[in-house]
């Protein structure tokens, strides 16, 4: 599978006390990891046994060096990360509340130029089983999505990043074959007041193979045979940091999906993988291997 979306270096800061506005708190520890929604999903899928690549623009700076090194460390193909003088590596600051493991993110806005879709990059998408995108850099997302749809490649959208122009959000959501969203995306994009209403409404947008949303410790909801089904999350032994849980859910779901698992098994597999991640700081350090996940779900 191939990913097109946000990739960065996460500076994860553990703070003494969660601050209120116009106050201060001390950082007790700081760690640096790879981050980004689609990027971390590709790392998760690769660690779980899938062949993954990432397409995007990077600069010739040290942050870009780090992003590539972190991808390579987990076996994600970086041949299609194009380094350009007019681009730069992205950074995100993550503040973690030690009391409950919640995270507050400060991602750097991606103002890099759009991807130059040359024949080689287009062929990478044509040859892939699944294209996984987010809407962070809308032009990159919509252009990649069009290539996938024109060539019969399954399109997966992480419904996490929303444009101010909701028509753009609806366009991507309608194109997606697999649409898994965070807690905010379905209500905002559909205009409905409940998750169930939003999921049923959006299940009629385009030809959906999978549609659902993740709700943190409250589990997830997916449409199965025209009805919304609730799934409980796997209880983590200890919640240290929730950074990247949704991204890991996506990567694990797609890894299970391409391996031929049924929808319910894909959801359980993804939920277990996301739960494992919570035990360690950062979006990637806690990503489990396939045997660990299968053991957790009792297979």
Secondary structure, DSSP 8 states (H G I E B T S, - for coil): -EEES--EEEEEEEESS---TT----EEEEEEEEE-HHHHHHHHHHHTT---EEEEEE-SSHHHHHHHHHHHHTT-B-TTEEE-TT----EEEEEEETTT--EEEEE-----------HHHHHHHHT-SEEEE-SSSHHHHHHHHHHHHHTT-EEEEEET---SSHHHHHHHHHH-SEEEE-TTHHHHHH--SSHHHHHHHHHTTTT-SEEEEE-GGG-EEEEETTEEEEE-----S--S--TTHHHHHHHHHHHHHHTT--HHHHHHHHHHHHHHHTTSSSSSTT---HHHHHHHTT-
